[in-house]
């Protein structure tokens, strides 16, 4: 089965997009348009990209531990002549100073870590794992955000369809009221029939009002998910329209197959496994404090002469050396860090197992919801056609004098209810499919490298 929505995001994970809101759409949006706009303007995804940049910076820091470092130092000093001791080597001989009152030096030093008890190689591995974890977390954020967009899009379609259903119901009831009034004026029906038709028409208006309000709210919700700034001069009905329609899209997948796909595709599992790898590297880095560290140094320096007051005359040359540090005893500080790191590692292993169980539960729940939506939709497939035929027959019998007004009103109510339930079932089916695809990890594909 192919994913319902495949979005390619080359270079998205390294490019920091502007946080400015996208341009307000001038045309009706298809579902693909809405998803693409969400990838560009959704606030959660914009923040998620910044978190990727933050993780990239952390990865650079981790890899820099094993790299050579170049440092430059310099100093200038001037001393009061009265603080410089002078020595006379013979009675009556002038005193001689062994220090200038001014001095300077400059040095360039390269330091290369050589051994650190495994910390250096662990830091390089942690750098790659940090990027891997950030990418997996961002994929999970994208999947959740696009699911919200798909649901919001279907909510707009449902509200628009409900408006059409309720408007059609009102038109039917309005015609029934007009026909009843004509019959009342002709003296063929009592006043009671007119009152009942008026009540039925009045009762049909609140659902239409609620549907229109739901459409307004759904449009606002979608605009917020897409990152649009609603113009201040716009009133309650924002100019956001969609071009899609409610439709039945079957999906053939069993629970077992869905679980297998989820455990293979879900980025949350990849993120949890990356977290476990990072915790393992933390254990190695904590243990490295048991061992000595060794670094090599090489540099070149310049300095003023000690016995010549002319600062333009200098001494220069190179230096090469090494430095070893070994913290032999620290009152158990290293042992405590190792113990804490091992506990975090074990916790991360438990988190992987818990994540897999939660994903399996999510898949089973989503599949059950999909099955329910399908059953409801199939049960309603012929209802509208039957309800329309029932209304036609009730109207014909009423016009022929063999039926009652109650039959007509009941048939009209049944038709409205059938249309309402069917449109709701279409929406629920689309949402259930979106949830199932997201649960299987197939709702979006990221094509790019951090």
C-alpha positions in Angstrom: 0.0 0.0 0.0 1.3 3.4 -0.9 1.2 6.2 1.6 -1.8 8.5 1.1 0.4 11.6 1.3 4.0 11.6 0.3 5.8 14.9 0.7 9.4 15.4 -0.3 11.4 17.8 1.8 15.0 18.0 0.4 17.3 20.3 2.4 14.5 21.2 4.7 16.3 19.8 7.7 19.3 22.1 7.3 17.7 25.2 5.9 16.2 27.6 8.5 13.1 28.9 6.9 11.8 32.4 7.7 9.2 32.5 10.5 7.1 35.0 8.6 3.5 33.9 8.0 2.8 32.7 4.4 0.8 34.8 2.0 -2.9 34.5 2.4 -4.3 32.1 -0.2 -6.3 33.5 -3.1 -7.6 30.2 -4.4 -9.4 27.3 -2.9 -6.9 24.9 -1.2 -6.6 21.2 -2.0 -5.5 18.9 0.7 -2.0 18.7 -0.8 -1.8 22.5 -0.9 -2.8 22.7 2.8 -0.2 20.1 3.7 2.6 21.9 1.8 1.6 25.2 3.4 1.7 23.7 6.8 5.3 22.4 6.2 6.3 26.0 5.4 4.3 28.0 8.0 3.2 25.9 10.9 4.6 27.3 14.1 5.3 23.9 15.7 7.4 22.9 12.6 9.2 26.2 12.5 10.2 25.6 16.1 11.1 22.0 15.3 13.5 23.2 12.7 15.2 25.5 15.2 15.6 22.5 17.5 17.3 20.6 14.6 19.7 23.5 14.3 20.2 23.4 18.1 21.0 19.7 17.9 23.4 20.4 15.0 25.3 22.9 17.1 25.4 20.4 19.9 26.8 17.7 17.5 29.5 20.1 16.4 30.5 20.6 20.1 30.6 16.9 20.6 32.8 16.2 17.6 35.1 19.1 18.4 36.3 17.4 21.6 38.6 15.1 19.6 39.8 17.8 17.2 43.0 19.9 17.5 42.6 23.4 19.0 44.7 26.4 18.1 45.1 29.1 20.7 46.8 32.5 20.6 48.0 34.3 23.8 49.7 37.6 24.3 50.7 39.9 27.2 52.4 43.2 27.8 53.7 44.4 31.2 55.2 47.6 32.5 56.7 47.8 36.0 57.6 50.7 38.2 61.4 51.2 38.2 61.3 51.3 42.0 60.1 47.7 42.1 63.0 46.4 40.1 65.9 45.3 42.2 69.4 46.4 41.2 72.7 44.7 42.2 76.2 46.2 42.4 78.9 43.6 41.9 81.7 45.7 43.4 82.0 48.7 45.8 81.5 51.9 43.8 80.4 50.0 40.7 77.0 51.0 39.1 74.1 48.8 40.1 72.9 46.4 37.4 69.2 45.5 36.8 68.3 42.0 35.7 64.8 42.9 34.5 63.3 45.4 32.1 60.6 47.7 33.2 58.6 46.7 30.0 58.1 43.3 28.5 55.8 41.5 26.1 55.2 38.0 24.7 53.0 36.3 22.1 52.4 32.6 21.5 50.5 30.3 19.1 49.8 26.9 20.5 48.2 23.8 18.9 46.8 21.2 21.3 45.8 17.8 20.1 44.0 15.4 22.5 45.5 11.9 22.1 44.1 9.7 24.8 41.1 10.2 27.1 39.9 6.8 28.2 37.5 6.4 25.3 35.9 9.8 25.5 37.3 11.0 22.2 35.8 8.2 20.0 32.6 8.3 22.0 32.2 12.0 21.4 32.5 11.4 17.7 29.8 8.7 17.8 27.6 10.9 19.9 27.8 13.7 17.4 26.3 11.4 14.7 23.7 10.0 17.0 22.6 13.4 18.1 21.8 14.4 14.5 20.0 11.0 14.0 17.9 11.6 17.1 17.0 15.2 16.1 15.9 14.0 12.6 13.7 11.3 14.0 12.1 13.6 16.5 11.4 16.1 13.7 9.8 13.4 11.6 7.5 12.5 14.4 6.5 16.2 14.8 5.8 16.5 11.0 3.6 13.4 11.2 1.6 14.7 14.1 1.2 18.2 12.6 0.1 16.9 9.2 -2.4 14.6 10.9 -3.9 17.7 12.6 -4.0 19.5 9.2 -5.8 16.5 7.5 -8.4 16.4 10.4 -8.9 20.1 10.2 -9.4 19.9 6.4 -12.0 17.2 6.8 -13.8 19.2 9.4 -14.2 22.0 6.9 -15.5 19.6 4.3 -17.9 18.1 6.9 -19.2 21.5 8.0 -19.7 22.6 4.4 -21.6 19.4 3.6 -23.7 19.7 6.7 -24.7 23.2 5.6 -25.8 21.9 2.3 -27.8 19.1 4.0 -29.5 21.5 6.3 -30.2 24.0 3.6 -31.8 21.3 1.5 -33.9 20.2 4.5 -35.1 23.8 5.0 -36.0 24.1 1.3 -38.1 20.9 1.5 -39.8 22.0 4.7 -40.4 25.5 3.3 -42.1 24.0 0.2 -44.1 21.7 2.5 -45.2 24.8 4.5 -46.2 26.7 1.4 -48.1 23.7 0.1 -49.9 23.2 3.5 -50.8 26.9 3.6 -52.4 26.6 0.1 -54.3 23.6 1.2 -55.4 25.4 4.4 -56.6 28.4 2.3 -58.5 26.0 0.1 -60.0 24.4 3.2 -58.7 20.9 2.7 -56.5 20.8 5.8 -56.9 22.2 9.3 -54.9 25.0 10.9 -53.1 22.4 12.9 -51.2 21.2 9.8 -49.9 24.7 9.1 -48.7 25.1 12.7 -47.0 21.7 12.6 -45.2 22.6 9.3 -44.1 25.9 10.8 -42.7 24.2 13.9 -40.8 21.7 11.8 -39.3 24.5 9.7 -38.3 26.4 12.8 -36.7 23.3 14.3 -34.6 22.9 11.2 -32.9 26.3 11.5 -30.7 25.7 14.6 -28.8 22.8 13.0 -28.0 25.1 10.0 -26.8 27.8 12.4 -24.6 25.4 14.2 -23.2 24.0 11.0 -22.3 27.5 9.8 -20.6 28.2 13.1 -18.7 25.0 12.9 -17.5 26.0 9.4 -16.2 29.3 10.7 -14.4 27.6 13.6 -12.9 24.9 11.3 -11.6 27.5 8.9 -10.0 29.4 11.8 -8.4 26.2 13.1 -7.0 25.3 9.7 -5.7 28.9 9.2 -3.9 28.6 12.5 -2.3 25.3 11.6 -1.1 26.7 8.3 0.5 29.6 10.0 -1.7 32.3 8.5 -2.1 35.7 10.1 -5.8 36.6 9.6 -6.1 40.2 8.4 -7.4 42.4 11.1 -10.1 43.8 8.9 -11.6 40.3 8.3 -14.7 39.6 10.3 -16.0 36.2 11.5 -16.0 34.5 8.1 -12.4 34.4 7.0 -11.8 34.1 3.3 -10.4 30.5 3.4 -12.0 28.0 1.1 -11.1 24.4 0.2 -11.6 22.5 -3.1 -11.8 19.0 -1.8 -14.9 16.9 -1.0 -15.9 14.2 1.3 -15.3 10.8 -0.3 -14.9 7.2 0.5 -11.3 5.9 0.1 -11.0 2.2 1.1 -7.8 1.0 2.7 -7.0 -2.7 2.8 -4.6 -3.6 5.6 -4.8 -6.1 8.5 -3.9 -5.3 12.1 -0.8 -7.5 12.1 0.5 -6.0 8.9 -0.2 -2.5 10.2 1.7 -3.2 13.4 4.7 -4.6 11.4 4.8 -1.4 9.3 4.5 0.8 12.3 7.4 -0.9 14.2 9.4 -0.5 11.0 8.5 3.1 10.0 7.6 5.0 13.1 10.2 7.8 13.8 9.4 7.6 17.6 11.1 4.2 17.7 14.1 5.5 15.9 14.3 8.5 18.3 14.0 6.2 21.3 16.8 3.9 19.9 19.0 6.9 19.2 18.4 8.0 22.8 19.5 4.6 24.1 22.7 4.9 22.0 23.4 8.4 23.5 22.9 7.1 27.0 25.3 4.3 26.3 27.9 6.8 25.1 27.4 8.8 28.3 28.4 5.6 30.2 31.6 5.4 28.2 32.3 9.0 28.7 31.7 8.8 32.5 34.0 5.8 32.8 36.8 7.7 30.9 37.4 9.7 34.1 38.9 6.5 35.6 41.8 6.7 33.1 44.5 9.3 32.4 44.3 11.9 29.6 47.1 12.7 27.3 47.4 15.7 24.9 50.2 16.8 22.7 51.1 20.5 22.2 53.2 22.4 19.7 53.6 26.1 19.3 55.7 29.1 18.3 56.4 32.1 20.5 57.8 35.6 20.5 58.9 37.7 23.5 60.9 40.8 24.4 64.5 40.5 25.5 65.2 40.5 29.3 68.3 42.6 29.3 67.7 44.9 26.5 65.3 47.8 26.9 64.6 48.1 23.2 61.2 46.5 22.8 61.7 46.0 19.1 64.3 43.4 19.7 62.8 40.0 20.4 63.4 36.3 20.9 61.4 33.7 19.1 61.2 29.9 18.6 59.1 26.8 18.8 58.1 24.5 21.6 56.9 20.9 21.5 55.5 19.0 24.5 52.9 16.8 26.0 50.6 16.9 29.0 49.1 14.0 31.0 46.5 14.3 33.7 45.2 11.5 35.9 42.6 12.1 38.6 43.6 9.2 40.9 41.1 9.7 43.7 38.0 11.9 43.7 36.0 10.6 46.7 33.7 8.5 44.4 32.6 11.3 42.1 33.5 9.3 39.0 31.7 6.2 40.4 28.6 8.3 41.0 28.6 9.6 37.5 29.0 6.1 36.0 26.2 4.8 38.2 23.9 7.7 37.1 24.8 7.2 33.4 24.0 3.4 33.7 20.7 4.1 35.2 19.8 6.5 32.4 20.9 3.9 29.9 18.6 1.2 31.4 15.8 3.7 31.5 16.3 4.4 27.8 16.0 0.6 27.1 12.7 0.5 29.0 11.6 3.6 27.0 12.2 1.7 23.7 10.0 -1.2 24.9 7.3 1.2 26.2 7.3 3.2 23.0 6.8 0.0 20.9 3.9 -1.0 23.1 2.3 2.4 22.9 2.7 2.4 19.1 1.1 -1.0 18.9 -1.8 0.2 21.0 -2.1 3.3 18.8 -2.2 1.1 15.7 -4.8 -1.3 17.1 -6.9 1.7 18.3 -6.6 3.4 14.9 -7.4 0.2 13.0 -10.5 -0.4 15.2 -11.6 3.2 14.5 -11.1 2.6 10.8 -13.1 -0.6 10.9 -15.9 1.2 12.8 -16.0 4.0 10.3 -16.1 1.6 7.4 -19.0 -0.4 8.9 -21.0 2.8 9.6 -20.3 4.1 6.1 -21.3 0.8 4.4 -24.5 0.7 6.5 -25.4 4.1 5.2 -24.6 3.5 1.6 -28.2 2.8 0.5 -30.0 4.8 3.2 -30.1 8.1 1.4 -31.5 6.5 -1.8 -34.1 4.7 0.3 -34.9 7.9 2.3 -35.4 9.9 -0.9 -37.7 7.2 -2.3 -39.7 7.2 1.0 -40.1 10.9 0.8 -41.2 10.8 -2.8 -43.8 8.1 -2.0 -45.0 10.0 1.1 -45.4 13.2 -0.9 -47.3 11.4 -3.6 -49.6 9.7 -1.2 -50.2 13.0 0.6 -51.1 14.7 -2.7 -53.4 11.9 -3.6 -55.1 12.2 -0.3 -54.2 8.7 0.9 -51.3 9.9 3.1 -50.9 12.3 6.0 -48.8 15.3 6.6 -47.0 13.4 9.4 -45.8 10.9 6.9 -44.3 13.6 4.7 -42.6 15.4 7.7 -41.3 12.1 9.1 -39.9 11.2 5.7 -38.2 14.6 5.3 -36.7 14.2 8.8 -35.4 10.8 8.0 -33.8 12.0 4.8 -32.1 14.8 6.5 -30.8 12.5 9.2 -29.6 10.0 6.6 -27.7 12.7 4.8 -26.2 14.0 8.0 -25.1 10.6 9.2 -23.6 9.7 5.8 -21.6 12.9 5.6 -20.4 12.4 9.2 -19.4 8.8 8.3 -17.4 10.0 5.3 -15.6 12.5 7.5 -15.0 9.9 10.2 -13.7 7.4 7.6 -11.2 10.0 6.2 -10.0 10.9 9.7 -9.8 7.2 10.7 -7.7 6.5 7.6 -5.4 9.5 8.3 -4.9 8.3 11.9 -4.2 4.7 10.7 -1.7 5.9 8.2 0.0 8.1 10.8 0.0 5.2 13.2 1.8 3.0 10.6 4.3 5.8 9.9 3.3 6.1 6.3 1.6 9.5 6.3 4.7 11.5 5.3 8.1 10.7 3.8 11.0 13.0 4.5 13.7 13.0 1.8 16.8 14.8 3.1 19.8 14.6 5.4 20.5 16.8 8.4 
